[in-house]
Amino acid sequence: MITDIINKKRLGKELTFHELDMFFNGYLNGEVKDYQMSSLLMAICINGMSDEEVFSLTKIFIDSGDTLDLSFLPGIVVDKHSTGGIGDKTTMVIAPIVASLGIPMLKMSGRGLGYTGGTIDKLESIPGYRVNLSDEEIIHQVKNIDVVITGQTASLAPMDKEIYALRDVTGTVSSIPLIAVSIMSKKIAGGADKILIDIKYGNGALLTTKKDAEELASLMKKIGKIYQKDVHTIISDMNTPLGFCVGNSLEVLEVIDILKGKETNNNLTKLCITLASELVRMAKGGLIEDCQDMVMDAIKSGRAYNKFLELVKAQGGDISALSVSKKYKYIKAEKRGVVDKISAIRVGELSMMLGAGRKTKEDSIYYDVGVKLYVQVGDKVKKGDILAKVYYKHAPHLQDFKDIFVIK
Ligand code: URA
């Protein structure tokens, strides 16, 4: 009985594979209703899951769709995923770097929902860029140019798509076991041999503490072991936005700057280099220092940027048509001091208010609005200095967002 299963979890008891299978597959075929699934998800959120339950649910999610066979690709195939954050554009930087070193990167990404943006929306800000490649197109492109960034195909872990959409509107997104199942089922079905997960914690992330991020890392590694997948994790801070730009086309422009070697010393560039070096090491082996040298050389030589251009062209995009709104306002410093904090969550909320992200799945977004930061934490500022440039369609009340910056 449906309600017996909900009650069992409400009391903190362990569900069997059979009970989970019945409930979740029942949801996919319409026998279990949204309100019943919401109730079970909340009980899981509050009472957690045993490792056994997590392994069972991961299998149920994987088996809900197809598994890609990437054995036609030479060498070790790597994949990367981030738990999401404000200004997180790492995939668009890393994939061309890694591919330019001869390592195939077939990346299926998601759309943004809420204030954490999605890579697919960002790439769609490039006029013409197609994010709905078919299986045949994906395989053809990865064989030809070593890199694809496209939307998740409908046949891969379709259970996750349904459950994630429900979690998003029922306050159940930040459950550690549910995040582990959601991400690992997609990655395992995606067919890579080795998987790198960037787990974020902080006010702009799903998880707020480093301890939670470590717990998620450990759980994901345990799932990986069962499927003989090497899972590497990097835990990174998401209290401050990643890089200087938040908003779709603004973020693509920032990616171009990094790939051209123009942005060398900020939190985003450093994280991209760390992640790309780790992926190279996972694929080719060797010392991390040597892998980092290869990554830096891919940027300095222009090979990584050329690979990005190749990727955009292959997927139909016209980089020269990328644009940002002509309307903008500045946020200026109200006093002299040192930038002590730049709140990721508040920048995310501002970019949502501007229309860069969607509140519901059905919302449309503006690609050319967003926030460009002019300072980093630790910078000295004088009264009247520009802290951020805000690109808009409909004039925002920036008075409400003064608390983005803390100056001491
Ligand atoms: N990203 C996902 O794909 N799933 C989650 O549950 C959280 C982040």
Boltz pocket constraint, residues with backbone or C-beta under 6 A from the ligand:
constraints:
  - pocket:
      binder: B
      contacts: [[A, 82], [A, 83], [A, 84], [A, 164], [A, 173], [A, 178], [A, 179], [A, 180], [A, 182], [A, 183], [A, 206]]
      max_distance: 6.0
